[in-house]
Amino acid sequence: METSPDNRVIIIGAGAAGMMAAHAAAERGRQVVLLEKMDQPGRKLRITGKGRCNLTNTSTLKDFLTHVGSDPRFMRNSFSRFFNTQLMEFFEEHGVPLVLERGSRVYPKSGKSLDIFLAIVTALEKMPNVDIRKNCRVASLIIEEGKACGVRCADGTVLRASSIIVATGGMSYPLTGSTGDGYTMAQAAGHTLTPRYPALVHLDCELSIPKELVAFVLKNVRLTLTDADGRKLCEHFGEMTFTNNGISGPIVLSASRIATAPLHEGKTVLAHLDLKPAIDSDTLDKRLINDLNSNGNRLFHDALRLWLPAEMIPLALKSLHIEYYKRLNQINGAERKKLLNFLKDFTFRLTETGDFEEAIVTQGGVSLKEVNPKTMESRLVKGLYFVGEVLDLDADTGGYNLQIAFTTGHAAGNNC
C-alpha cells in the first residue's frame, strides 16, 4: 500500500477536463497524479470537431448560457473566473494560434485538434509535480468517514491523496475510454445520477429516404420539434442533411439534445421542416399561384425544380401524391395547398436517436444539486470533485461543451 502525502491530488481521466484540472492544481503547488486508463491521454480531445477542435465560442456569457442544459445557472460562477477569453489566452500562451470562424466558433489556426492536445499535455509533462500514469484504470474510490482519501486501481495498487477529481467523461465515443466509469464511482459514493442518453447525435425517422437525398445538405432551413399535442420543444435554423434512416447536420445535432429523452421514453416527437423560412405562408402561396399560372404547360415533376433542389424532388413526389405528368394548369387548389404545406411544414415522426458510439456527448450524469458550483466539490463527500461530461451538463454544438469541460476542470484544480 502506498501512503500519499496530504498535498497529493489524484485526477481520474486525462481528457480535456482532467488535464486542465491537473494544470490548475499543479500551478498551485499540489502534487498531481493523473490516471488515464487508455494507452494515451486525450483521445477524445484529439478527434473532437472532426479532428479540428472547436475549442470554445466567443458569444457573451448571457448568450452562451442559453446553449447549456440542464441547469445553465450552475456554470455562472465558474465561468466568471475562467471563460472563453481566459481559455483562448491559455492556449495562445502555450503556442497555439487561434482563429474565429462562422458562428463565433474558435479553432486552432492549423485546423488540427492535435495542436490543442499537444499544448496542454506538453505543459503538464514539463511540470515536475505532475505524474501522468497511462494504462491505469481505477476500480473504485476509497472513502473513509465521509472523505475521499484514495483510489484502488484495477491492478490492486492503492493510491492515497487528500483530493480526488473524477474526470472520466461520459459514455459517448466509448472507444476513447468514455465507458461510464465515473457514474459507477459517483453512485458508490452516494450520488444521484440523472438518466443518461446519447446527445448531439443524428435522429432516425419514419421517412423512406430516396437515395438521391442521402448526404445532401439543405441550407438555411428551419427545423422545429413538437410533441404529440403540438407543443413546441425546440426550433433551430441552419444546415441539415438526410441520412439513410433519418436526419443529421448541425441543427439536427442541437435539436437531438431536446429529442433524446422523450424518444428514449417512448414518447412521440414530430419534426417540422420549413424549406422556405424567409417567406411567410401567405406570400409563398401567392407566388405558387403565379408560378402555376405562368408555367401552365409544364409537367408537375419537372416544374418542382421551380421551388426545390433536384435532390428533394423524389421525396416531394413520394410525399405529395400528385401525378408526375399532371400539367401545372391542372393543379387544383387542394393540391396547391399540399405543395405549400410541404414547402413550409413538411412533417414526419422521429423514431430514435443514434447510440453512444455516434453521440458527441452524454446527456445526464451526476446531479448538479449534489455538487458545489464554485468548486465542483461533492456536497456529500469531502475532497471528492466531479468535472466535465460526468456531470449532468451538456450543451449545443459550437464549442460550448469543450468550454464547460475546461472550465469545470479549472475550477476543481483551483479549489482541491
NORHUCOR-V178670 format. One record per helix or strand of 3 or more residues. SS is the DSSP state (~ for helix, > for strand). FROM is the first residue (numbers start at 1). TO is the last residue. If there is no record, write none. Layout:
SS:FROM:TO
SS:FROM:TO
//
This chain:
>:8:12
~:16:27
>:31:35
~:43:47
>:54:57
~:61:65
~:72:79
~:84:93
>:98:101
~:102:104
>:105:108
~:113:125
>:130:133
>:138:144
>:147:153
>:158:160
>:163:166
~:174:176
~:181:188
>:197:199
>:203:205
~:211:213
>:217:227
>:232:242
>:246:248
~:250:264
>:269:274
~:281:294
~:300:306
~:310:320
~:328:330
~:333:345
>:346:353
>:361:363
~:368:370
>:384:386
~:388:390
~:400:415
//
